[in-house]
Amino acid sequence: MSCATKSTNSLATPMLVMAVLLSCGVRTPVPGQGGGRDDSGRKVPALPKERPARVSTRPSTSPTPSPGTTPTPSPSATPTPNPSTSATPSPTPSPTPSPPRDEVGELISKGVELNRQGKHDDAILRLTEAINLDRKRVAAHYQRGDAFYDKTDYDSAIGDYTEAIKLDPGYADAYYSRARAQVARGSKGIDSAIADFTKAIEIDPQFGEAYRERGYLVLAKRVAKNMRDETKGGFDEGLRDLAKAMEIDPNDALAYLYRGQFYLMSGSGEPDLELVIGDFTTAIRLDPKSWLAYHWRGVVRLGQNEYELAVKDLSNAIGLNPNFGGTYFYRSQAYEKLGRKESAAADKQKWEQLKGPLIP
């Protein structure tokens, strides 16, 4: 089946979610780094703070006097002062000096703020100044990687995340972010991304987002393999990762969205659409702004001949993201089944104007 055929199978399209990623080399939608949620509905982790300095757990030891020096007498050996002797006035304490200015930290903070404002080039300049002042400052490399990422310069982002990892091999967030940049470059980076998500999990076994995204990619690879080889099943590993992500964070809407998509491709017979709709409904409850959850629940309801409910869900998806043409296409199908010819024609016209794929 060609990529074009895959993207135009109307009601069967949910069964092909993410298979296009690897079989056709389509880039997956990857969120920005600024916190909150991006236009694709994916949760975006907040920018991590600079990692604190490591604290040594070795016990401290008292210094040994050098040979020939006189040991400091113990308090018990200190002579008692003569009461008749006039007391020596206490010296005036000197003022506490101000902490030294952290110019590098100030530049990093400014760069982060500029990046959040969408001023990626200015952010990169400030963060580059910070790196020039202190090339071993992990946060400067990491945050510049974020700025490059948000500018869609994924190669440069990967370079900075890699430098942060070299400076701090235990930095789980850097592995996670590098993995996302590798995915953003296209299907050729999937295996490297899975390896980085795995490393992030090894460092931090409670890194729910890393489980979720690894599960997403493992499932995508399996779907693509099944499409190429005309096989079924093999989703257990990816679904275990999504279940672990839900265990760590029961409010992770994306984990439910992903699992709902892959329940559609359960590999044996017809999928349990009640489970599918249940996961999409949970995703919507946890994140009412998830246009993707509304989109896919609407598509499933269209396939179940629940046309009024399909129109409602697809309209909610369009209200949250009016720029994805595929949703208009599916809603036009529901309108046609309801006999609303003018609405169907208007949606088809909108879909043709927006172009693009049917698969989000």
C-alpha positions in Angstrom: 0.0 0.0 0.0 1.4 3.4 -0.9 1.7 6.3 1.5 -1.0 8.2 -0.4 -3.4 5.3 -0.1 -2.7 4.9 3.6 -3.5 8.6 4.2 -6.9 8.5 2.4 -8.6 5.4 3.8 -11.3 7.4 5.6 -12.8 5.3 8.3 -9.9 2.9 8.5 -7.4 5.7 9.1 -7.3 5.3 12.9 -6.0 1.8 12.3 -3.0 3.4 10.6 -2.1 5.9 13.3 1.6 6.1 13.6 2.3 3.4 11.1 3.0 6.1 8.6 5.7 7.3 10.9 8.0 4.5 10.0 6.6 3.0 6.8 6.5 6.4 5.1 9.0 8.3 7.1 6.6 11.0 8.3 7.8 13.1 11.1 5.9 12.7 14.4 4.5 15.7 16.0 6.8 16.7 18.8 6.0 19.3 21.4 7.9 22.5 22.1 9.8 22.9 25.4 8.1 25.9 27.0 5.7 24.2 29.5 2.0 23.6 29.3 0.7 22.0 26.0 1.5 22.5 22.4 -0.8 22.7 19.4 -0.8 18.9 18.9 -2.3 18.4 22.4 0.9 16.9 23.8 2.0 17.7 27.3 5.1 19.7 27.3 7.3 19.4 30.4 8.4 22.6 32.1 11.9 23.8 31.6 14.1 22.0 34.2 16.0 24.1 36.6 19.7 24.1 36.7 20.9 20.9 38.5 22.2 21.5 42.0 25.8 20.7 42.8 26.4 17.2 44.0 26.9 16.8 47.7 29.7 14.6 48.9 28.7 11.8 51.3 32.2 11.2 52.5 32.7 12.0 56.2 34.9 15.0 56.9 38.1 14.5 58.9 39.9 16.9 61.3 43.1 18.3 59.8 46.4 16.9 61.1 48.9 19.5 62.4 52.1 19.8 60.3 55.3 18.6 62.0 56.9 21.3 64.1 53.7 23.3 64.7 52.0 23.8 68.0 48.7 22.1 68.4 45.7 24.4 69.2 45.0 23.9 73.0 41.7 22.3 73.9 39.1 24.4 75.7 40.0 22.7 79.0 43.6 23.9 78.7 42.7 27.5 78.2 43.9 29.6 81.3 41.2 31.3 83.3 41.5 35.0 83.0 42.3 37.1 86.1 39.1 38.9 87.2 41.1 41.9 88.3 42.3 42.4 84.7 40.2 44.8 82.7 38.2 43.0 79.9 39.4 43.6 76.4 36.5 45.2 74.3 35.1 42.9 71.7 36.1 43.8 68.1 33.4 45.3 65.9 32.2 42.5 63.5 33.0 43.3 59.9 30.0 43.4 57.5 29.0 40.2 55.8 30.2 40.5 52.2 27.6 40.2 49.4 27.6 37.0 47.4 29.5 37.2 44.2 27.4 38.0 41.1 26.6 35.0 39.0 26.9 36.5 35.6 26.5 33.1 33.9 23.4 32.3 35.8 21.9 35.7 34.9 22.6 35.1 31.2 21.0 31.6 31.4 17.9 33.0 33.1 17.6 35.7 30.5 18.0 33.2 27.7 15.3 31.0 29.1 12.9 33.9 29.4 13.6 35.1 25.8 13.0 31.5 24.5 9.6 31.4 26.3 8.7 34.6 24.6 9.5 33.0 21.2 12.6 35.1 20.7 14.7 32.0 19.9 17.6 33.8 18.2 18.0 36.3 21.0 17.9 33.4 23.5 20.6 31.5 21.7 22.8 34.6 21.7 22.5 35.0 25.5 23.0 31.4 26.2 26.1 31.3 23.9 27.5 34.2 26.0 27.0 32.1 29.1 28.7 29.1 27.5 31.7 31.3 26.4 32.0 32.4 30.0 31.8 28.9 31.5 31.9 26.0 29.1 31.3 23.5 31.9 27.9 25.0 32.9 25.5 22.2 32.1 22.4 24.3 32.2 23.7 26.7 29.6 24.1 23.9 27.1 20.8 22.3 28.0 18.8 25.5 27.7 20.5 26.5 24.4 19.5 23.0 23.2 15.9 23.9 24.1 16.1 27.2 22.2 17.5 25.4 19.1 14.8 22.8 19.5 12.0 25.4 19.5 13.6 27.0 16.5 13.4 23.6 14.8 17.1 23.4 14.5 17.2 19.8 15.7 20.8 19.0 14.8 22.1 21.9 16.9 19.7 21.0 19.7 21.1 17.4 19.7 24.6 18.8 19.8 23.9 20.9 22.9 22.0 18.1 24.7 24.9 15.8 23.9 27.4 18.3 25.5 25.2 18.5 28.6 25.3 14.7 28.9 29.1 14.7 28.5 29.3 17.2 31.4 26.7 15.4 33.5 26.1 11.8 32.5 23.4 11.5 35.1 21.2 14.1 33.6 18.0 12.2 32.7 16.3 15.3 31.3 19.1 15.7 28.7 18.6 12.2 27.4 14.9 12.7 27.3 15.2 16.0 25.4 17.8 14.6 23.0 15.4 11.7 22.2 12.6 14.1 21.3 14.9 16.0 19.0 15.9 12.8 17.3 12.3 11.9 16.7 11.6 15.4 15.4 14.3 14.8 12.7 12.3 12.0 11.3 12.0 8.2 11.3 15.7 7.6 11.0 16.2 8.8 14.6 13.6 6.4 16.2 16.1 3.7 17.4 18.4 6.3 18.9 15.5 8.0 20.5 14.3 4.8 22.1 17.8 4.2 23.5 17.9 7.7 25.0 14.4 7.3 26.6 15.7 3.9 28.0 18.7 5.6 29.5 16.6 8.4 31.0 14.5 5.6 32.7 17.6 3.8 34.0 18.7 7.1 35.6 15.3 8.0 36.9 12.9 5.0 37.2 10.0 7.3 38.0 10.4 9.3 34.8 6.8 8.8 33.6 7.1 10.9 30.4 10.0 8.8 29.2 8.0 5.6 29.6 5.1 7.2 27.8 7.2 8.4 24.8 9.2 5.1 24.6 6.0 3.2 24.6 4.7 5.4 21.8 7.7 4.8 19.6 7.9 1.0 20.3 4.2 0.7 19.3 4.8 2.8 16.2 7.7 0.6 15.1 5.6 -2.5 15.6 2.6 -1.1 13.6 5.0 -0.3 10.8 6.5 -3.8 10.9 3.0 -5.4 10.9 2.0 -3.3 7.9 5.2 -4.3 5.9 5.0 -8.0 6.8 1.2 -8.3 7.0 1.5 -9.6 10.6 -0.5 -8.8 13.7 0.1 -8.3 17.4 3.3 -7.7 19.2 2.1 -4.6 21.2 2.7 -5.9 24.7 6.0 -4.1 25.3 4.8 -0.7 24.2 1.5 -1.1 26.1 3.5 -2.0 29.3 5.4 1.3 29.0 2.1 3.2 28.7 0.7 1.4 31.7 3.8 2.3 33.7 3.5 5.9 32.7 -0.1 5.8 34.0 1.0 4.2 37.2 3.5 6.9 37.8 1.1 9.7 36.8 -2.6 8.7 36.7 -3.4 12.1 35.3 -1.2 11.8 32.2 -3.7 12.4 29.5 -1.3 11.6 26.7 -0.7 8.1 27.9 -4.5 7.4 27.6 -4.6 9.1 24.2 -1.7 6.9 22.9 -3.2 3.7 24.4 -6.6 4.5 22.8 -4.9 4.8 19.4 -3.1 1.5 19.7 -6.1 -0.4 21.1 -7.4 0.3 17.6 -4.6 -1.8 16.3 -4.9 -4.7 18.9 -3.8 -7.2 16.2 -6.5 -9.8 16.5 -10.0 -9.3 15.1 -11.9 -6.2 15.7 -10.6 -3.8 18.4 -12.7 -3.4 21.6 -14.1 0.0 20.7 -15.5 0.5 24.2 -11.9 0.4 25.5 -10.8 2.7 22.8 -13.6 5.3 23.5 -12.9 4.9 27.2 -9.3 5.9 26.9 -10.1 8.8 24.6 -12.8 9.9 27.1 -10.4 9.7 30.0 -7.8 11.8 28.0 -10.5 14.4 27.4 -11.5 14.5 31.1 -7.8 14.9 32.1 -7.1 17.5 29.4 -10.3 19.1 28.0 -8.1 21.0 25.4 -6.8 17.8 23.8 -8.1 18.3 20.3 -6.5 15.0 19.3 -8.6 13.0 21.8 -11.8 14.7 20.5 -10.7 14.0 16.9 -10.0 10.3 17.4 -13.1 9.7 19.5 -15.1 11.4 16.8 -13.6 9.2 14.1 -14.4 6.1 16.1 -18.0 7.2 16.6 -18.2 7.8 12.9 -17.2 4.2 12.3 -19.8 3.1 14.8 -22.5 5.0 12.8 -23.0 7.4 15.8 -23.1 10.4 13.5 -24.5 13.1 15.8 -21.9 12.2 18.5 -19.2 12.1 15.8 -20.2 15.6 14.6 -20.1 16.9 18.2 -16.6 15.5 18.9 -15.2 16.6 15.6 -16.6 20.1 16.1 -14.9 20.3 19.5 -11.6 19.2 17.9 -12.0 21.9 15.2 -12.8 24.5 17.9 -9.5 23.7 19.6 -7.5 23.3 16.4 -9.1 24.8 13.3 -6.0 24.3 11.2 -6.0 20.5 10.7 -7.8 19.6 7.5 -8.4 16.0 8.3 -11.0 16.7 11.0 -13.1 18.7 8.5 -12.9 15.7 6.1 -14.3 13.3 8.8 -17.0 15.7 9.8 -18.0 16.0 6.2 -18.5 12.3 6.2 -20.8 12.4 9.3 -22.7 15.4 7.8 -23.4 13.4 4.6 -24.7 10.4 6.6 -27.0 12.8 8.4 -28.2 14.3 5.1 -26.8 17.7 5.8 -25.4 18.2 2.3 -24.5 21.9 2.6 -22.5 21.4 5.8 -20.8 18.4 4.2 -19.9 20.4 1.1 -18.5 23.3 3.2 -16.3 20.9 5.3 -15.0 19.3 2.1 -14.1 22.7 0.7 -12.3 23.6 3.9 -10.4 20.4 3.8 -9.3 21.0 0.3 -8.1 24.5 1.3 -6.0 23.3 4.2 -4.6 20.3 2.3 -2.4 18.1 4.4 -2.8 14.5 5.7 -5.8 12.9 7.3 -3.6 11.4 10.1 -2.7 14.0 12.8 
